Amino acid sequence: MSWLTDRHYFLIAVIFYGLSMVYSVFLWRKGFREDNRVTYFLLLLACVFHTTAMVKRGFSLQRCPVNNLYEATLFIAWTIVAAYLVFGFWSRLRFLGAFASPMLFVMGVFALMPDLDKAGHGLKPEFVNGWSSLHGALILLSFGAFGLGSVAALMYLTQEHDLKFHKLRAILSLLPPIQRLEKVASGLVLAGFVLLTAGLSIYPMLHQAAGASFRLDPIILWSLFVWMLYLFLLVMRWRGQGGRRFAWGALGSFAFILLTFWGVILLSPLHNS
C-alpha cells in the first residue's frame, strides 16, 4: 500500500480511536471494574497505524516530525496511547483506555484539519548516538504517563462530584472506586516525573558526545518548568494535599502541555536545525 500517505495511515488510526470510543459506551454500561481487553486491542491497532504515519512523515521530510501543529498533536497523542499500552499490561489499569479513547479521537480529528499541516522543510536532524534515542524515548513516555494521569484525575473528579452532590448516583456509579482512582493518578504522575527526570538528565551527555557546548534551548527551559510543575504537585500530594486539589493540578498541568508544546517546538533551534 505504497500509495497511502502518512495522513491516510493516521486517518485509519483515528477511525480505530473512534471505534474504541464507541465501545467505551458499553464499558460504561457494564462497569469499569471488569478486565476488558477489547479497548486495549483497538488502541493497539490504532497505535500501529499511528506509528506508521509518524515514521512515514519522518522519512518523507527527512527530519524529526514535530515541526507544526499537526505533527505536534500526532506526537502528544502517540505518547498517550503508547504509555497506555505499556501500563495496560496490568489489568487493573486497562479501564483508563475507556477515558483515553475519546481524548485521542478528539485530538485526532483536530489534527486532521487541513490548515494545521503546513510542513516545513528543515534540514535532516543529526542523531548523535543511542543517548539521543533514549533521551527522546524517556521524555516521550513521561508525557504519555502524564496524559494517562490526567485521565485518571478526570475520572476522580467525576466520582468525587457524584459523591458530593448525587449520593444515590455515586452508590450506583460504574466507575472504579475513588480511592483507587487517586492512587492510579498519583502513581502515573510519579512515573511520568521519574521518566522526565531521567530524560532531562541525559541532555548534557548529548552535548558531551557531540563535542558541543552546553546551552539552554527553549524546549529544555520549557521541560524544566514542566518538571518543577509536577514536582510541586508531588510535594503537595506527599504533604497530605491530595484528593481534589491534586486531581485538578494533574489535569491542568497536562492541559498546559497540550496547549504549549507545539509552540515551544517551533521556537526551538535545537529541533529546527
WOZI-V56580 format. One record per residue. N is the residue number from 0. RES is the residue in one letter. SS is DSSP state (H for helix, E for strand, C for the rest). PSI is psi as a letter, one per 20 degrees, with the letter a starting at -180 (999 if undefined). OMEGA is omega in radians with two decimals (none if undefined). Layout:
N/RES/SS/PSI/OMEGA
N/RES/SS/PSI/OMEGA
This chain:
0/M/C/l/-3.08
1/S/C/i/-3.12
2/W/C/i/3.13
3/L/C/p/3.09
4/T/C/r/3.12
5/D/H/h/3.12
6/R/H/h/3.08
7/H/H/g/3.13
8/Y/H/h/3.14
9/F/H/h/3.07
10/L/H/g/3.09
11/I/H/g/3.10
12/A/H/g/3.13
13/V/H/h/3.10
14/I/H/g/3.10
15/F/H/h/3.04
16/Y/H/g/3.12
17/G/H/g/3.09
18/L/H/g/3.11
19/S/H/h/3.11
20/M/H/g/3.12
21/V/H/g/3.14
22/Y/H/h/3.13
23/S/H/h/3.09
24/V/H/h/3.12
25/F/H/h/3.07
26/L/H/h/3.08
27/W/H/h/-3.10
28/R/H/h/-3.09
29/K/H/h/-3.11
30/G/C/q/-3.07
31/F/C/j/-3.11
32/R/C/i/-3.12
33/E/C/q/3.08
34/D/C/o/-3.09
35/N/C/p/-3.05
36/R/C/i/-3.07
37/V/H/g/3.13
38/T/H/g/3.13
39/Y/H/g/-3.13
40/F/H/g/3.12
41/L/H/g/3.12
42/L/H/h/3.06
43/L/H/g/3.09
44/L/H/g/3.11
45/A/H/g/-3.13
46/C/H/h/3.12
47/V/H/g/3.14
48/F/H/h/3.11
49/H/H/g/3.12
50/T/H/g/3.11
51/T/H/g/3.12
52/A/H/g/-3.13
53/M/H/h/3.13
54/V/H/g/3.13
55/K/H/g/3.11
56/R/H/g/-3.14
57/G/H/g/-3.13
58/F/H/h/-3.11
59/S/H/h/-3.13
60/L/H/i/-3.13
61/Q/C/l/3.08
62/R/C/r/3.07
63/C/C/p/-3.02
64/P/C/m/3.07
65/V/C/m/-3.05
66/N/C/j/2.99
67/N/C/r/-3.03
68/L/H/h/3.09
69/Y/H/g/-3.09
70/E/H/h/3.12
71/A/H/h/3.10
72/T/H/g/3.05
73/L/H/g/-3.08
74/F/H/g/-3.08
75/I/H/g/3.11
76/A/H/h/3.13
77/W/H/h/3.13
78/T/H/h/-3.13
79/I/H/g/-3.09
80/V/H/h/3.12
81/A/H/g/3.12
82/A/H/h/3.11
83/Y/H/g/-3.13
84/L/H/h/3.09
85/V/H/g/-3.11
86/F/H/h/-3.12
87/G/C/i/3.02
88/F/C/h/3.07
89/W/C/o/-3.03
90/S/H/h/-3.12
91/R/H/i/-3.12
92/L/H/i/-3.07
93/R/C/h/-3.14
94/F/C/h/3.14
95/L/H/h/-3.14
96/G/H/h/-3.13
97/A/H/h/3.09
98/F/H/h/3.13
99/A/H/h/-3.09
100/S/H/g/3.12
101/P/H/h/3.11
102/M/H/g/-3.13
103/L/H/h/3.13
104/F/H/g/3.14
105/V/H/g/3.10
106/M/H/h/3.13
107/G/H/g/3.11
108/V/H/g/3.11
109/F/H/g/-3.10
110/A/H/h/-3.09
111/L/C/i/3.07
112/M/C/p/-3.00
113/P/H/h/-3.06
114/D/H/i/-3.11
115/L/H/i/-3.04
116/D/C/n/3.07
117/K/C/n/-3.00
118/A/C/p/3.05
119/G/C/a/-3.13
120/H/C/m/3.14
121/G/C/r/3.13
122/L/C/r/3.11
123/K/C/p/-3.11
124/P/C/q/3.10
125/E/C/p/3.11
126/F/C/o/-2.99
127/V/C/g/3.14
128/N/C/a/-3.12
129/G/H/h/3.12
130/W/H/h/-3.13
131/S/H/g/3.13
132/S/H/g/3.13
133/L/H/g/3.10
134/H/H/g/-3.12
135/G/H/g/-3.10
136/A/H/g/-3.12
137/L/H/g/3.14
138/I/H/h/3.09
139/L/H/g/-3.14
140/L/H/h/3.11
141/S/H/g/3.10
142/F/H/h/3.09
143/G/H/g/3.11
144/A/H/g/3.09
145/F/H/h/3.12
146/G/H/g/3.10
147/L/H/h/3.07
148/G/H/h/3.11
149/S/H/h/3.07
150/V/H/g/3.11
151/A/H/h/3.11
152/A/H/h/3.11
153/L/H/g/3.09
154/M/H/h/3.10
155/Y/H/g/-3.11
156/L/H/h/3.08
157/T/H/g/3.14
158/Q/H/g/-3.13
159/E/H/h/3.10
160/H/H/g/3.12
161/D/H/g/-3.13
162/L/H/h/-3.06
163/K/H/h/-3.01
164/F/H/i/-3.08
165/H/C/m/-3.01
166/K/H/g/-3.14
167/L/H/g/3.12
168/R/H/h/3.13
169/A/H/g/3.14
170/I/H/h/-3.11
171/L/C/j/-3.06
172/S/C/q/3.13
173/L/C/j/3.09
174/L/C/q/3.05
175/P/C/q/-3.14
176/P/C/q/-3.04
177/I/H/h/3.12
178/Q/H/h/3.12
179/R/H/h/3.12
180/L/H/g/3.13
181/E/H/g/3.12
182/K/H/g/-3.14
183/V/H/g/-3.13
184/A/H/g/-3.12
185/S/H/h/3.11
186/G/H/g/3.13
187/L/H/h/3.09
188/V/H/g/3.11
189/L/H/g/3.12
190/A/H/g/3.10
191/G/H/h/-3.14
192/F/H/g/3.12
193/V/H/g/3.14
194/L/H/g/3.13
195/L/H/g/3.10
196/T/H/g/3.13
197/A/H/g/3.14
198/G/H/g/3.13
199/L/H/h/-3.12
200/S/H/i/-3.14
201/I/C/i/-3.05
202/Y/H/g/3.11
203/P/H/h/3.13
204/M/H/h/3.11
205/L/H/g/3.13
206/H/H/h/3.09
207/Q/H/g/-3.12
208/A/H/h/-3.12
209/A/H/i/-3.11
210/G/C/k/-3.11
211/A/C/q/3.12
212/S/C/q/-3.11
213/F/C/p/3.09
214/R/C/q/3.14
215/L/C/o/3.10
216/D/C/q/3.09
217/P/H/h/-3.14
218/I/H/h/3.11
219/I/H/g/3.11
220/L/H/g/3.11
221/W/H/g/3.13
222/S/H/h/3.10
223/L/H/h/3.09
224/F/H/g/3.09
225/V/H/g/3.12
226/W/H/g/3.14
227/M/H/h/3.12
228/L/H/g/-3.14
229/Y/H/h/3.03
230/L/H/g/3.10
231/F/H/g/3.12
232/L/H/g/-3.11
233/L/H/h/3.09
234/V/H/g/3.10
235/M/H/g/3.13
236/R/H/g/-3.11
237/W/H/h/3.12
238/R/C/j/3.05
239/G/C/j/3.14
240/Q/C/l/-3.13
241/G/C/b/3.09
242/G/H/c/-3.02
243/R/H/g/-3.13
244/R/H/g/3.13
245/F/H/g/-3.12
246/A/H/g/3.10
247/W/H/h/3.12
248/G/H/g/3.13
249/A/H/g/3.14
250/L/H/g/-3.12
251/G/H/h/-3.13
252/S/H/g/3.13
253/F/H/h/3.05
254/A/H/h/3.08
255/F/H/g/3.11
256/I/H/g/-3.13
257/L/H/h/-3.04
258/L/H/h/-3.01
259/T/H/i/-3.03
260/F/H/g/-3.06
261/W/H/h/3.13
262/G/H/g/3.13
263/V/H/h/3.09
264/I/H/g/-3.14
265/L/H/h/-3.14
266/L/H/i/-3.00
267/S/C/o/3.04
268/P/H/h/-3.12
269/L/H/h/-3.09
270/H/H/j/3.12
271/N/C/k/3.12
272/S/C/999/none
